[in-house]
Amino acid sequence: MKTAMKWVGILLGAVLGLWVIVVLVLYSIGQARLNKKYDIVVGLVSVPAEAEALAEGRRIFRYRGCEACHGEQLEGVVYLDNPALGQVITPNLTGGLGGIGLQRSDQDLIRSIKHGVGPDGTPLLFMPSTEFYYLSDEDLGKILAYIRSVPPVNNQPQPSQLSFTGFVVMNVTKAITFLPAELVPHDQEAPAPPEPGTTAEYGQYLSISCMVCHGPALSGGDIPGFPPEWPAPPNLTSGAGSRLPAWGEDGFIEIIRMGKKHGRRINPDYMPWTSYRHMTDDELRAVYTYLMSLPPEEFGNR
């Protein structure tokens, strides 16, 4: 009996030791990915100064979700605070105390927005550059103009940091894009954006961010690695279980504008309709046209 217990103890100790080694290796890999240097040269874009362009830059900044992450005054906020992953904290984009507005050139901001890389060349956590890489120079210039126009706000957010388990999750859950810089084709020129219009092509340009939650196929389902309390995003194709065909174009616009339809409310903590409501009706029609042009998918195929 004592011999059997001894061997059980040895086996458990070996398994625990192996597990510790694996975790430490994954942690080290995560650190190496965070500290990797990217040498990216970007060109400048035209930054307008007219009041109309600044207003449009603000609108784009809002419907692209930038305000939801950086705050209404661009002061920086705690975007994610989860002990299993860590803290994702957005920087203060203004020129106030603790802000980076006066420290970053336009090229620095372009490199961060479109490539997910900081001024030191290291990748930024959760910066959705896989979406912003496709921004037109015109839209990007208006966004920069708006950022530069915002009054200084004194706020000094702490830098983002992953927890120990966050480093492990980053390396075993490939479906979560911790470091979008790893997925951006830095050495390629971004494709030319489509002309604005109520077309599927322009709708795709406007809705790239939807893939983050609804999946590359936009058919919804549980988001891998996300907390269990997060509801599964719905199917955005016309496949089984999708509500979009029944809503129709007008119903789709209404639910994005109001966050509810037929008494059904949408929680903005999970679905950022409060950002998308800043799109024009024609932009939302383009998005709906694009979604309805997708091949029908079963719910959960992501």
Beta strands, then each sheet from edge to edge (+ up, - down):
strand 1: 78-82
strand 2: 86-89
strand 3: 161-162
strand 4: 260-261
strand 5: 264-265
sheet 1: 1+ 2- 3+
sheet 2: 4+ 5-
end
